[in-house]
């Protein structure tokens, strides 16, 4: 029998792990086709071929979020397969109108960086380093909403890493199906009574997903992300659900959610300590990011400042810090809360 879930891995990996695309051959479904470019596309085609399929056998291309390492090859493979490309409704515009949406995103990112107190030269370097990806200016993309079902996969809203991030829950557990890995030559048995949950970058095996810098559209990314973790933790039993992340191989959902919660609890304490050490002087998110992470360049400047900003926003919401200036944003520890 054709394997029900096949992983196609890309590249040598990163702290997040190698990108993972997932193929459900019997239903003509491809999830998160991977980064753009000819080399990645050849890897994708090889994985499809190894599963005994041609691109024309695909009917649905599903993408968990707009980041280029997941969505980059989606327009190309959907066009080659004459398949429907699906994304969460809040992220779909960033691929559907890639060229114009990218211009707006760069303006939005630059404004957020300046709000966070990032120096102008660093802002300019971040924007300049954010080069266009080889993606079409426009691509047909169909919107998905929480609770929709495509080819037996239920759509689950999982915002936080991006505003329109979604996961896909496969409620079909076929007898004898298993997960195999075409990039590493490994096969892992999938129990007959287990369901599959494709979580994208909402939960990763070895890395805590960035919250704050990955999508500057979110007003309160950390609280949003915590609600996503709560929803996944409450809804899916790790004893009956296999979680497939957007990087690396299947993970223990319960264990990883616990680890990520612990990470953010520790980071919250670090931010409080940094604010306290600077007291009574206020601090920008950029200053806190430098205190936590040291010198930051390129994409790490956006991710680091964004994470610091997300924790500062959360501290204000809980009454543990106060916002005292808005140009740029400056915070002080609320000593009355201690």
C-alpha positions as protocol buffer text, in pm:
chain_id: "A"
residue {
  index: 1
  type: UNK
  ca { x: 0 y: 0 z: 0 }
}
residue {
  index: 2
  type: UNK
  ca { x: 121 y: 353 z: -71 }
}
residue {
  index: 3
  type: UNK
  ca { x: 239 y: 526 z: 247 }
}
residue {
  index: 4
  type: UNK
  ca { x: -20 y: 770 z: 378 }
}
residue {
  index: 5
  type: UNK
  ca { x: 228 y: 1031 z: 507 }
}
residue {
  index: 6
  type: UNK
  ca { x: 561 y: 1084 z: 334 }
}
residue {
  index: 7
  type: UNK
  ca { x: 810 y: 1344 z: 453 }
}
residue {
  index: 8
  type: UNK
  ca { x: 1029 y: 1525 z: 200 }
}
residue {
  index: 9
  type: UNK
  ca { x: 1323 y: 1700 z: 369 }
}
residue {
  index: 10
  type: UNK
  ca { x: 1508 y: 2002 z: 232 }
}
residue {
  index: 11
  type: UNK
  ca { x: 1863 y: 2123 z: 286 }
}
residue {
  index: 12
  type: UNK
  ca { x: 2118 y: 2065 z: 556 }
}
residue {
  index: 13
  type: UNK
  ca { x: 1896 y: 2219 z: 819 }
}
residue {
  index: 14
  type: UNK
  ca { x: 1920 y: 2507 z: 1065 }
}
residue {
  index: 15
  type: UNK
  ca { x: 1855 y: 2545 z: 1439 }
}
residue {
  index: 16
  type: UNK
  ca { x: 1493 y: 2476 z: 1344 }
}
residue {
  index: 17
  type: UNK
  ca { x: 1588 y: 2158 z: 1155 }
}
residue {
  index: 18
  type: UNK
  ca { x: 1559 y: 2085 z: 784 }
}
residue {
  index: 19
  type: UNK
  ca { x: 1235 y: 2198 z: 624 }
}
residue {
  index: 20
  type: UNK
  ca { x: 970 y: 1930 z: 598 }
}
residue {
  index: 21
  type: UNK
  ca { x: 711 y: 1892 z: 326 }
}
residue {
  index: 22
  type: UNK
  ca { x: 447 y: 1623 z: 368 }
}
residue {
  index: 23
  type: UNK
  ca { x: 284 y: 1422 z: 93 }
}
residue {
  index: 24
  type: UNK
  ca { x: -42 y: 1227 z: 131 }
}
residue {
  index: 25
  type: UNK
  ca { x: -27 y: 1030 z: -193 }
}
residue {
  index: 26
  type: UNK
  ca { x: -363 y: 854 z: -174 }
}
residue {
  index: 27
  type: UNK
  ca { x: -543 y: 1188 z: -150 }
}
residue {
  index: 28
  type: UNK
  ca { x: -323 y: 1396 z: -379 }
}
residue {
  index: 29
  type: UNK
  ca { x: -230 y: 1635 z: -97 }
}
residue {
  index: 30
  type: UNK
  ca { x: 101 y: 1819 z: -49 }
}
residue {
  index: 31
  type: UNK
  ca { x: 163 y: 2024 z: 267 }
}
residue {
  index: 32
  type: UNK
  ca { x: 427 y: 2301 z: 292 }
}
residue {
  index: 33
  type: UNK
  ca { x: 613 y: 2245 z: -40 }
}
residue {
  index: 34
  type: UNK
  ca { x: 928 y: 2415 z: 86 }
}
residue {
  index: 35
  type: UNK
  ca { x: 1155 y: 2702 z: -19 }
}
residue {
  index: 36
  type: UNK
  ca { x: 1170 y: 2855 z: -367 }
}
residue {
  index: 37
  type: UNK
  ca { x: 1446 y: 2799 z: -621 }
}
residue {
  index: 38
  type: UNK
  ca { x: 1542 y: 2528 z: -867 }
}
residue {
  index: 39
  type: UNK
  ca { x: 1740 y: 2310 z: -625 }
}
residue {
  index: 40
  type: UNK
  ca { x: 1456 y: 2290 z: -372 }
}
residue {
  index: 41
  type: UNK
  ca { x: 1203 y: 2231 z: -646 }
}
residue {
  index: 42
  type: UNK
  ca { x: 1408 y: 1939 z: -781 }
}
residue {
  index: 43
  type: UNK
  ca { x: 1418 y: 1793 z: -430 }
}
residue {
  index: 44
  type: UNK
  ca { x: 1040 y: 1828 z: -412 }
}
residue {
  index: 45
  type: UNK
  ca { x: 988 y: 1664 z: -752 }
}
residue {
  index: 46
  type: UNK
  ca { x: 1222 y: 1379 z: -657 }
}
residue {
  index: 47
  type: UNK
  ca { x: 1022 y: 1317 z: -341 }
}
residue {
  index: 48
  type: UNK
  ca { x: 696 y: 1315 z: -533 }
}
residue {
  index: 49
  type: UNK
  ca { x: 845 y: 1075 z: -787 }
}
residue {
  index: 50
  type: UNK
  ca { x: 980 y: 846 z: -513 }
}
residue {
  index: 51
  type: UNK
  ca { x: 623 y: 819 z: -382 }
}
residue {
  index: 52
  type: UNK
  ca { x: 514 y: 687 z: -721 }
}
residue {
  index: 53
  type: UNK
  ca { x: 335 y: 1006 z: -822 }
}
residue {
  index: 54
  type: UNK
  ca { x: 366 y: 1274 z: -1086 }
}
residue {
  index: 55
  type: UNK
  ca { x: 291 y: 1641 z: -1011 }
}
residue {
  index: 56
  type: UNK
  ca { x: -33 y: 1600 z: -1207 }
}
residue {
  index: 57
  type: UNK
  ca { x: -154 y: 1357 z: -940 }
}
residue {
  index: 58
  type: UNK
  ca { x: -171 y: 1636 z: -683 }
}
residue {
  index: 59
  type: UNK
  ca { x: -509 y: 1799 z: -625 }
}
residue {
  index: 60
  type: UNK
  ca { x: -441 y: 2016 z: -320 }
}
residue {
  index: 61
  type: UNK
  ca { x: -138 y: 2214 z: -203 }
}
residue {
  index: 62
  type: UNK
  ca { x: -180 y: 2325 z: 160 }
}
residue {
  index: 63
  type: UNK
  ca { x: 49 y: 2580 z: 329 }
}
residue {
  index: 64
  type: UNK
  ca { x: 61 y: 2639 z: 704 }
}
residue {
  index: 65
  type: UNK
  ca { x: 194 y: 2997 z: 683 }
}
residue {
  index: 66
  type: UNK
  ca { x: 339 y: 3259 z: 451 }
}
residue {
  index: 67
  type: UNK
  ca { x: 711 y: 3230 z: 537 }
}
residue {
  index: 68
  type: UNK
  ca { x: 908 y: 3161 z: 222 }
}
residue {
  index: 69
  type: UNK
  ca { x: 1074 y: 2842 z: 348 }
}
residue {
  index: 70
  type: UNK
  ca { x: 726 y: 2687 z: 357 }
}
residue {
  index: 71
  type: UNK
  ca { x: 536 y: 2871 z: 84 }
}
residue {
  index: 72
  type: UNK
  ca { x: 818 y: 2944 z: -160 }
}
residue {
  index: 73
  type: UNK
  ca { x: 760 y: 2651 z: -395 }
}
residue {
  index: 74
  type: UNK
  ca { x: 383 y: 2645 z: -348 }
}
residue {
  index: 75
  type: UNK
  ca { x: 289 y: 2858 z: -652 }
}
residue {
  index: 76
  type: UNK
  ca { x: 522 y: 2664 z: -881 }
}
residue {
  index: 77
  type: UNK
  ca { x: 409 y: 2315 z: -781 }
}
residue {
  index: 78
  type: UNK
  ca { x: 41 y: 2416 z: -774 }
}
residue {
  index: 79
  type: UNK
  ca { x: 75 y: 2551 z: -1126 }
}
residue {
  index: 80
  type: UNK
  ca { x: 261 y: 2242 z: -1250 }
}
residue {
  index: 81
  type: UNK
  ca { x: -1 y: 2014 z: -1096 }
}
residue {
  index: 82
  type: UNK
  ca { x: -302 y: 2230 z: -1181 }
}
residue {
  index: 83
  type: UNK
  ca { x: -383 y: 2191 z: -810 }
}
residue {
  index: 84
  type: UNK
  ca { x: -566 y: 2425 z: -573 }
}
residue {
  index: 85
  type: UNK
  ca { x: -337 y: 2622 z: -343 }
}
residue {
  index: 86
  type: UNK
  ca { x: -486 y: 2672 z: 4 }
}
residue {
  index: 87
  type: UNK
  ca { x: -374 y: 2899 z: 291 }
}
residue {
  index: 88
  type: UNK
  ca { x: -523 y: 3051 z: 604 }
}
residue {
  index: 89
  type: UNK
  ca { x: -719 y: 3362 z: 510 }
}
residue {
  index: 90
  type: UNK
  ca { x: -493 y: 3601 z: 704 }
}
residue {
  index: 91
  type: UNK
  ca { x: -173 y: 3472 z: 541 }
}
residue {
  index: 92
  type: UNK
  ca { x: -304 y: 3404 z: 191 }
}
residue {
  index: 93
  type: UNK
  ca { x: -266 y: 3766 z: 69 }
}
residue {
  index: 94
  type: UNK
  ca { x: 110 y: 3756 z: 126 }
}
residue {
  index: 95
  type: UNK
  ca { x: 140 y: 3487 z: -142 }
}
residue {
  index: 96
  type: UNK
  ca { x: -162 y: 3577 z: -356 }
}
residue {
  index: 97
  type: UNK
  ca { x: -31 y: 3931 z: -414 }
}
residue {
  index: 98
  type: UNK
  ca { x: 333 y: 3860 z: -340 }
}
residue {
  index: 99
  type: UNK
  ca { x: 491 y: 4169 z: -500 }
}
residue {
  index: 100
  type: UNK
  ca { x: 261 y: 4433 z: -352 }
}
residue {
  index: 101
  type: UNK
  ca { x: 221 y: 4248 z: -22 }
}
residue {
  index: 102
  type: UNK
  ca { x: 600 y: 4226 z: 10 }
}
residue {
  index: 103
  type: UNK
  ca { x: 635 y: 4604 z: -36 }
}
residue {
  index: 104
  type: UNK
  ca { x: 375 y: 4662 z: 235 }
}
residue {
  index: 105
  type: UNK
  ca { x: 545 y: 4410 z: 461 }
}
residue {
  index: 106
  type: UNK
  ca { x: 884 y: 4578 z: 431 }
}
residue {
  index: 107
  type: UNK
  ca { x: 730 y: 4916 z: 517 }
}
residue {
  index: 108
  type: UNK
  ca { x: 546 y: 4758 z: 810 }
}
residue {
  index: 109
  type: UNK
  ca { x: 861 y: 4581 z: 935 }
}
residue {
  index: 110
  type: UNK
  ca { x: 1068 y: 4899 z: 912 }
}
residue {
  index: 111
  type: UNK
  ca { x: 805 y: 5092 z: 1108 }
}
residue {
  index: 112
  type: UNK
  ca { x: 793 y: 4821 z: 1376 }
}
residue {
  index: 113
  type: UNK
  ca { x: 1172 y: 4815 z: 1406 }
}
residue {
  index: 114
  type: UNK
  ca { x: 1181 y: 5190 z: 1455 }
}
residue {
  index: 115
  type: UNK
  ca { x: 902 y: 5165 z: 1714 }
}
residue {
  index: 116
  type: UNK
  ca { x: 1119 y: 4909 z: 1896 }
}
residue {
  index: 117
  type: UNK
  ca { x: 1409 y: 5154 z: 1906 }
}
residue {
  index: 118
  type: UNK
  ca { x: 1627 y: 4980 z: 1649 }
}
residue {
  index: 119
  type: UNK
  ca { x: 1888 y: 5222 z: 1508 }
}
residue {
  index: 120
  type: UNK
  ca { x: 1822 y: 5354 z: 1158 }
}
residue {
  index: 121
  type: UNK
  ca { x: 2133 y: 5193 z: 1010 }
}
residue {
  index: 122
  type: UNK
  ca { x: 2025 y: 4854 z: 1143 }
}
residue {
  index: 123
  type: UNK
  ca { x: 1670 y: 4904 z: 1013 }
}
residue {
  index: 124
  type: UNK
  ca { x: 1809 y: 4988 z: 670 }
}
residue {
  index: 125
  type: UNK
  ca { x: 2035 y: 4681 z: 675 }
}
residue {
  index: 126
  type: UNK
  ca { x: 1746 y: 4452 z: 772 }
}
residue {
  index: 127
  type: UNK
  ca { x: 1526 y: 4586 z: 492 }
}
residue {
  index: 128
  type: UNK
  ca { x: 1809 y: 4573 z: 237 }
}
residue {
  index: 129
  type: UNK
  ca { x: 1887 y: 4215 z: 333 }
}
residue {
  index: 130
  type: UNK
  ca { x: 1526 y: 4107 z: 286 }
}
residue {
  index: 131
  type: UNK
  ca { x: 1568 y: 4035 z: -85 }
}
residue {
  index: 132
  type: UNK
  ca { x: 1280 y: 3927 z: -313 }
}
residue {
  index: 133
  type: UNK
  ca { x: 1217 y: 3555 z: -345 }
}
residue {
  index: 134
  type: UNK
  ca { x: 1173 y: 3393 z: -687 }
}
residue {
  index: 135
  type: UNK
  ca { x: 795 y: 3381 z: -659 }
}
residue {
  index: 136
  type: UNK
  ca { x: 526 y: 3508 z: -898 }
}
residue {
  index: 137
  type: UNK
  ca { x: 392 y: 3857 z: -839 }
}
residue {
  index: 138
  type: UNK
  ca { x: 42 y: 3706 z: -829 }
}
residue {
  index: 139
  type: UNK
  ca { x: -81 y: 3355 z: -758 }
}
residue {
  index: 140
  type: UNK
  ca { x: -432 y: 3211 z: -720 }
}
residue {
  index: 141
  type: UNK
  ca { x: -475 y: 3118 z: -352 }
}
residue {
  index: 142
  type: UNK
  ca { x: -794 y: 2988 z: -190 }
}
residue {
  index: 143
  type: UNK
  ca { x: -870 y: 3101 z: 166 }
}
residue {
  index: 144
  type: UNK
  ca { x: -906 y: 2862 z: 457 }
}
residue {
  index: 145
  type: UNK
  ca { x: -1089 y: 2926 z: 784 }
}
residue {
  index: 146
  type: UNK
  ca { x: -1095 y: 2746 z: 1115 }
}
residue {
  index: 147
  type: UNK
  ca { x: -1299 y: 2427 z: 1086 }
}
residue {
  index: 148
  type: UNK
  ca { x: -1281 y: 2397 z: 707 }
}
residue {
  index: 149
  type: UNK
  ca { x: -1203 y: 2048 z: 575 }
}
residue {
  index: 150
  type: UNK
  ca { x: -997 y: 1976 z: 263 }
}
residue {
  index: 151
  type: UNK
  ca { x: -943 y: 1614 z: 155 }
}
residue {
  index: 152
  type: UNK
  ca { x: -1009 y: 1490 z: 509 }
}
residue {
  index: 153
  type: UNK
  ca { x: -782 y: 1750 z: 671 }
}
residue {
  index: 154
  type: UNK
  ca { x: -946 y: 1985 z: 922 }
}
residue {
  index: 155
  type: UNK
  ca { x: -811 y: 2339 z: 937 }
}
residue {
  index: 156
  type: UNK
  ca { x: -706 y: 2460 z: 1284 }
}
residue {
  index: 157
  type: UNK
  ca { x: -628 y: 2827 z: 1341 }
}
residue {
  index: 158
  type: UNK
  ca { x: -287 y: 2844 z: 1515 }
}
residue {
  index: 159
  type: UNK
  ca { x: -174 y: 3211 z: 1504 }
}
residue {
  index: 160
  type: UNK
  ca { x: 129 y: 3347 z: 1685 }
}
residue {
  index: 161
  type: UNK
  ca { x: 430 y: 3266 z: 1470 }
}
residue {
  index: 162
  type: UNK
  ca { x: 236 y: 3444 z: 1194 }
}
residue {
  index: 163
  type: UNK
  ca { x: -107 y: 3602 z: 1205 }
}
residue {
  index: 164
  type: UNK
  ca { x: -267 y: 3351 z: 970 }
}
residue {
  index: 165
  type: UNK
  ca { x: -80 y: 3035 z: 1068 }
}
residue {
  index: 166
  type: UNK
  ca { x: -292 y: 2719 z: 1045 }
}
residue {
  index: 167
  type: UNK
  ca { x: -244 y: 2352 z: 1126 }
}
residue {
  index: 168
  type: UNK
  ca { x: -407 y: 2055 z: 956 }
}
residue {
  index: 169
  type: UNK
  ca { x: -560 y: 1762 z: 1145 }
}
residue {
  index: 170
  type: UNK
  ca { x: -600 y: 1440 z: 950 }
}
residue {
  index: 171
  type: UNK
  ca { x: -899 y: 1262 z: 1096 }
}
residue {
  index: 172
  type: UNK
  ca { x: -853 y: 961 z: 869 }
}
residue {
  index: 173
  type: UNK
  ca { x: -650 y: 677 z: 1018 }
}
residue {
  index: 174
  type: UNK
  ca { x: -613 y: 418 z: 741 }
}
residue {
  index: 175
  type: UNK
  ca { x: -523 y: 60 z: 823 }
}
residue {
  index: 176
  type: UNK
  ca { x: -161 y: -21 z: 753 }
}
residue {
  index: 177
  type: UNK
  ca { x: -52 y: 335 z: 672 }
}
residue {
  index: 178
  type: UNK
  ca { x: 284 y: 462 z: 788 }
}
residue {
  index: 179
  type: UNK
  ca { x: 511 y: 764 z: 764 }
}
residue {
  index: 180
  type: UNK
  ca { x: 824 y: 738 z: 551 }
}
residue {
  index: 181
  type: UNK
  ca { x: 1106 y: 983 z: 488 }
}
residue {
  index: 182
  type: UNK
  ca { x: 1226 y: 1010 z: 129 }
}
residue {
  index: 183
  type: UNK
  ca { x: 1520 y: 1234 z: 219 }
}
residue {
  index: 184
  type: UNK
  ca { x: 1671 y: 1006 z: 484 }
}
residue {
  index: 185
  type: UNK
  ca { x: 1545 y: 665 z: 377 }
}
residue {
  index: 186
  type: UNK
  ca { x: 1372 y: 599 z: 708 }
}
residue {
  index: 187
  type: UNK
  ca { x: 1023 y: 465 z: 766 }
}
residue {
  index: 188
  type: UNK
  ca { x: 833 y: 500 z: 1094 }
}
residue {
  index: 189
  type: UNK
  ca { x: 529 y: 290 z: 1166 }
}
residue {
  index: 190
  type: UNK
  ca { x: 209 y: 487 z: 1217 }
}
residue {
  index: 191
  type: UNK
  ca { x: -34 y: 308 z: 1447 }
}
residue {
  index: 192
  type: UNK
  ca { x: -369 y: 230 z: 1292 }
}
residue {
  index: 193
  type: UNK
  ca { x: -562 y: 430 z: 1551 }
}
residue {
  index: 194
  type: UNK
  ca { x: -344 y: 742 z: 1549 }
}
residue {
  index: 195
  type: UNK
  ca { x: -436 y: 1063 z: 1372 }
}
residue {
  index: 196
  type: UNK
  ca { x: -189 y: 1305 z: 1214 }
}
residue {
  index: 197
  type: UNK
  ca { x: -156 y: 1673 z: 1304 }
}
residue {
  index: 198
  type: UNK
  ca { x: 54 y: 1890 z: 1073 }
}
residue {
  index: 199
  type: UNK
  ca { x: 159 y: 2181 z: 1295 }
}
residue {
  index: 200
  type: UNK
  ca { x: 388 y: 2384 z: 1067 }
}
residue {
  index: 201
  type: UNK
  ca { x: 600 y: 2615 z: 1283 }
}
residue {
  index: 202
  type: UNK
  ca { x: 350 y: 2637 z: 1569 }
}
residue {
  index: 203
  type: UNK
  ca { x: 549 y: 2366 z: 1752 }
}
residue {
  index: 204
  type: UNK
  ca { x: 902 y: 2257 z: 1656 }
}
residue {
  index: 205
  type: UNK
  ca { x: 1112 y: 1967 z: 1780 }
}
residue {
  index: 206
  type: UNK
  ca { x: 1439 y: 2140 z: 1871 }
}
residue {
  index: 207
  type: UNK
  ca { x: 1373 y: 2513 z: 1844 }
}
residue {
  index: 208
  type: UNK
  ca { x: 1130 y: 2758 z: 2002 }
}
residue {
  index: 209
  type: UNK
  ca { x: 934 y: 2929 z: 1722 }
}
residue {
  index: 210
  type: UNK
  ca { x: 1001 y: 3301 z: 1705 }
}
residue {
  index: 211
  type: UNK
  ca { x: 715 y: 3515 z: 1831 }
}
residue {
  index: 212
  type: UNK
  ca { x: 715 y: 3886 z: 1755 }
}
residue {
  index: 213
  type: UNK
  ca { x: 963 y: 3919 z: 1470 }
}
residue {
  index: 214
  type: UNK
  ca { x: 818 y: 3663 z: 1231 }
}
residue {
  index: 215
  type: UNK
  ca { x: 507 y: 3869 z: 1153 }
}
residue {
  index: 216
  type: UNK
  ca { x: 483 y: 4233 z: 1259 }
}
residue {
  index: 217
  type: UNK
  ca { x: 107 y: 4243 z: 1193 }
}
residue {
  index: 218
  type: UNK
  ca { x: 35 y: 4088 z: 1533 }
}
residue {
  index: 219
  type: UNK
  ca { x: -48 y: 4333 z: 1811 }
}
residue {
  index: 220
  type: UNK
  ca { x: 3 y: 4089 z: 2101 }
}
residue {
  index: 221
  type: UNK
  ca { x: 193 y: 3796 z: 1953 }
}
residue {
  index: 222
  type: UNK
  ca { x: 296 y: 3624 z: 2275 }
}
residue {
  index: 223
  type: UNK
  ca { x: -54 y: 3604 z: 2421 }
}
residue {
  index: 224
  type: UNK
  ca { x: -182 y: 3495 z: 2081 }
}
residue {
  index: 225
  type: UNK
  ca { x: 81 y: 3222 z: 2063 }
}
residue {
  index: 226
  type: UNK
  ca { x: 11 y: 3103 z: 2417 }
}
residue {
  index: 227
  type: UNK
  ca { x: -355 y: 3059 z: 2325 }
}
residue {
  index: 228
  type: UNK
  ca { x: -248 y: 2847 z: 2029 }
}
residue {
  index: 229
  type: UNK
  ca { x: -37 y: 2626 z: 2254 }
}
residue {
  index: 230
  type: UNK
  ca { x: -329 y: 2593 z: 2496 }
}
residue {
  index: 231
  type: UNK
  ca { x: -562 y: 2499 z: 2213 }
}
residue {
  index: 232
  type: UNK
  ca { x: -330 y: 2232 z: 2077 }
}
residue {
  index: 233
  type: UNK
  ca { x: -256 y: 2097 z: 2425 }
}
residue {
  index: 234
  type: UNK
  ca { x: -624 y: 2080 z: 2522 }
}
residue {
  index: 235
  type: UNK
  ca { x: -747 y: 1938 z: 2195 }
}
residue {
  index: 236
  type: UNK
  ca { x: -494 y: 1672 z: 2096 }
}
residue {
  index: 237
  type: UNK
  ca { x: -387 y: 1373 z: 2302 }
}
residue {
  index: 238
  type: UNK
  ca { x: -23 y: 1279 z: 2227 }
}
residue {
  index: 239
  type: UNK
  ca { x: -118 y: 917 z: 2292 }
}
residue {
  index: 240
  type: UNK
  ca { x: -345 y: 919 z: 1987 }
}
residue {
  index: 241
  type: UNK
  ca { x: -201 y: 1197 z: 1770 }
}
residue {
  index: 242
  type: UNK
  ca { x: 129 y: 1215 z: 1581 }
}
residue {
  index: 243
  type: UNK
  ca { x: 249 y: 1575 z: 1535 }
}
residue {
  index: 244
  type: UNK
  ca { x: 440 y: 1654 z: 1215 }
}
residue {
  index: 245
  type: UNK
  ca { x: 632 y: 1985 z: 1237 }
}
residue {
  index: 246
  type: UNK
  ca { x: 742 y: 2218 z: 959 }
}
residue {
  index: 247
  type: UNK
  ca { x: 1107 y: 2140 z: 1041 }
}
residue {
  index: 248
  type: UNK
  ca { x: 1248 y: 1803 z: 1134 }
}
residue {
  index: 249
  type: UNK
  ca { x: 1065 y: 1481 z: 1208 }
}
residue {
  index: 250
  type: UNK
  ca { x: 759 y: 1388 z: 1421 }
}
residue {
  index: 251
  type: UNK
  ca { x: 762 y: 1515 z: 1777 }
}
residue {
  index: 252
  type: UNK
  ca { x: 601 y: 1456 z: 2115 }
}
residue {
  index: 253
  type: UNK
  ca { x: 342 y: 1733 z: 2119 }
}
residue {
  index: 254
  type: UNK
  ca { x: 282 y: 1735 z: 2494 }
}
residue {
  index: 255
  type: UNK
  ca { x: 653 y: 1738 z: 2579 }
}
residue {
  index: 256
  type: UNK
  ca { x: 741 y: 2013 z: 2331 }
}
residue {
  index: 257
  type: UNK
  ca { x: 453 y: 2239 z: 2434 }
}
residue {
  index: 258
  type: UNK
  ca { x: 568 y: 2206 z: 2794 }
}
residue {
  index: 259
  type: UNK
  ca { x: 926 y: 2292 z: 2697 }
}
residue {
  index: 260
  type: UNK
  ca { x: 815 y: 2595 z: 2496 }
}
residue {
  index: 261
  type: UNK
  ca { x: 601 y: 2721 z: 2783 }
}
residue {
  index: 262
  type: UNK
  ca { x: 899 y: 2684 z: 3017 }
}
residue {
  index: 263
  type: UNK
  ca { x: 1118 y: 2873 z: 2770 }
}
residue {
  index: 264
  type: UNK
  ca { x: 882 y: 3170 z: 2760 }
}
residue {
  index: 265
  type: UNK
  ca { x: 848 y: 3166 z: 3138 }
}
residue {
  index: 266
  type: UNK
  ca { x: 1227 y: 3185 z: 3169 }
}
residue {
  index: 267
  type: UNK
  ca { x: 1248 y: 3454 z: 2900 }
}
residue {
  index: 268
  type: UNK
  ca { x: 985 y: 3659 z: 3084 }
}
residue {
  index: 269
  type: UNK
  ca { x: 1205 y: 3648 z: 3394 }
}
residue {
  index: 270
  type: UNK
  ca { x: 1507 y: 3755 z: 3192 }
}
residue {
  index: 271
  type: UNK
  ca { x: 1319 y: 4053 z: 3049 }
}
residue {
  index: 272
  type: UNK
  ca { x: 1204 y: 4155 z: 3398 }
}
residue {
  index: 273
  type: UNK
  ca { x: 1563 y: 4132 z: 3525 }
}
residue {
  index: 274
  type: UNK
  ca { x: 1692 y: 4344 z: 3236 }
}
residue {
  index: 275
  type: UNK
  ca { x: 1427 y: 4610 z: 3300 }
}
residue {
  index: 276
  type: UNK
  ca { x: 1506 y: 4609 z: 3671 }
}
residue {
  index: 277
  type: UNK
  ca { x: 1878 y: 4650 z: 3610 }
}
residue {
  index: 278
  type: UNK
  ca { x: 1809 y: 4955 z: 3392 }
}
residue {
  index: 279
  type: UNK
  ca { x: 1566 y: 5106 z: 3643 }
}
residue {
  index: 280
  type: UNK
  ca { x: 1482 y: 5389 z: 3692 }
}
residue {
  index: 281
  type: UNK
  ca { x: 1575 y: 5455 z: 3329 }
}
residue {
  index: 282
  type: UNK
  ca { x: 1326 y: 5324 z: 3071 }
}
residue {
  index: 283
  type: UNK
  ca { x: 1433 y: 5079 z: 2801 }
}
residue {
  index: 284
  type: UNK
  ca { x: 1333 y: 5010 z: 2443 }
}
residue {
  index: 285
  type: UNK
  ca { x: 1271 y: 4657 z: 2313 }
}
residue {
  index: 286
  type: UNK
  ca { x: 1597 y: 4691 z: 2118 }
}
residue {
  index: 287
  type: UNK
  ca { x: 1794 y: 4769 z: 2434 }
}
residue {
  index: 288
  type: UNK
  ca { x: 1637 y: 4473 z: 2612 }
}
residue {
  index: 289
  type: UNK
  ca { x: 1713 y: 4250 z: 2312 }
}
residue {
  index: 290
  type: UNK
  ca { x: 2079 y: 4355 z: 2323 }
}
residue {
  index: 291
  type: UNK
  ca { x: 2087 y: 4285 z: 2696 }
}
residue {
  index: 292
  type: UNK
  ca { x: 1947 y: 3937 z: 2635 }
}
residue {
  index: 293
  type: UNK
  ca { x: 2116 y: 3835 z: 2310 }
}
residue {
  index: 294
  type: UNK
  ca { x: 2418 y: 4062 z: 2258 }
}
residue {
  index: 295
  type: UNK
  ca { x: 2490 y: 4222 z: 1923 }
}
residue {
  index: 296
  type: UNK
  ca { x: 2224 y: 4148 z: 1662 }
}
residue {
  index: 297
  type: UNK
  ca { x: 2251 y: 4174 z: 1284 }
}
residue {
  index: 298
  type: UNK
  ca { x: 2030 y: 4107 z: 983 }
}
residue {
  index: 299
  type: UNK
  ca { x: 1726 y: 3889 z: 1036 }
}
residue {
  index: 300
  type: UNK
  ca { x: 1836 y: 3825 z: 1396 }
}
residue {
  index: 301
  type: UNK
  ca { x: 1790 y: 4194 z: 1472 }
}
residue {
  index: 302
  type: UNK
  ca { x: 1424 y: 4171 z: 1374 }
}
residue {
  index: 303
  type: UNK
  ca { x: 1366 y: 3840 z: 1550 }
}
residue {
  index: 304
  type: UNK
  ca { x: 1544 y: 3944 z: 1869 }
}
residue {
  index: 305
  type: UNK
  ca { x: 1382 y: 4286 z: 1897 }
}
residue {
  index: 306
  type: UNK
  ca { x: 1044 y: 4136 z: 1811 }
}
residue {
  index: 307
  type: UNK
  ca { x: 1071 y: 3873 z: 2082 }
}
residue {
  index: 308
  type: UNK
  ca { x: 1172 y: 4132 z: 2340 }
}
residue {
  index: 309
  type: UNK
  ca { x: 882 y: 4354 z: 2230 }
}
residue {
  index: 310
  type: UNK
  ca { x: 635 y: 4066 z: 2261 }
}
residue {
  index: 311
  type: UNK
  ca { x: 743 y: 3998 z: 2619 }
}
residue {
  index: 312
  type: UNK
  ca { x: 733 y: 4366 z: 2712 }
}
residue {
  index: 313
  type: UNK
  ca { x: 380 y: 4394 z: 2571 }
}
residue {
  index: 314
  type: UNK
  ca { x: 281 y: 4092 z: 2780 }
}
residue {
  index: 315
  type: UNK
  ca { x: 439 y: 4240 z: 3095 }
}
residue {
  index: 316
  type: UNK
  ca { x: 234 y: 4556 z: 3049 }
}
residue {
  index: 317
  type: UNK
  ca { x: -82 y: 4348 z: 3007 }
}
residue {
  index: 318
  type: UNK
  ca { x: -15 y: 4169 z: 3337 }
}
residue {
  index: 319
  type: UNK
  ca { x: 71 y: 4490 z: 3524 }
}
residue {
  index: 320
  type: UNK
  ca { x: 438 y: 4404 z: 3572 }
}
residue {
  index: 321
  type: UNK
  ca { x: 572 y: 4681 z: 3348 }
}
residue {
  index: 322
  type: UNK
  ca { x: 457 y: 5019 z: 3222 }
}
residue {
  index: 323
  type: UNK
  ca { x: 482 y: 5181 z: 2880 }
}
residue {
  index: 324
  type: UNK
  ca { x: 615 y: 5532 z: 2936 }
}
residue {
  index: 325
  type: UNK
  ca { x: 694 y: 5651 z: 2583 }
}
residue {
  index: 326
  type: UNK
  ca { x: 581 y: 5563 z: 2233 }
}
residue {
  index: 327
  type: UNK
  ca { x: 843 y: 5721 z: 2003 }
}
residue {
  index: 328
  type: UNK
  ca { x: 1015 y: 5483 z: 2034 }
}
residue {
  index: 329
  type: UNK
  ca { x: 844 y: 5245 z: 2275 }
}
residue {
  index: 330
  type: UNK
  ca { x: 1004 y: 5262 z: 2620 }
}
residue {
  index: 331
  type: UNK
  ca { x: 919 y: 5056 z: 2924 }
}
residue {
  index: 332
  type: UNK
  ca { x: 994 y: 5052 z: 3295 }
}
residue {
  index: 333
  type: UNK
  ca { x: 943 y: 4780 z: 3550 }
}
residue {
  index: 334
  type: UNK
  ca { x: 636 y: 4844 z: 3764 }
}
residue {
  index: 335
  type: UNK
  ca { x: 789 y: 4821 z: 4110 }
}
residue {
  index: 336
  type: UNK
  ca { x: 445 y: 4852 z: 4271 }
}
residue {
  index: 337
  type: UNK
  ca { x: 364 y: 4508 z: 4130 }
}
residue {
  index: 338
  type: UNK
  ca { x: 655 y: 4342 z: 4309 }
}
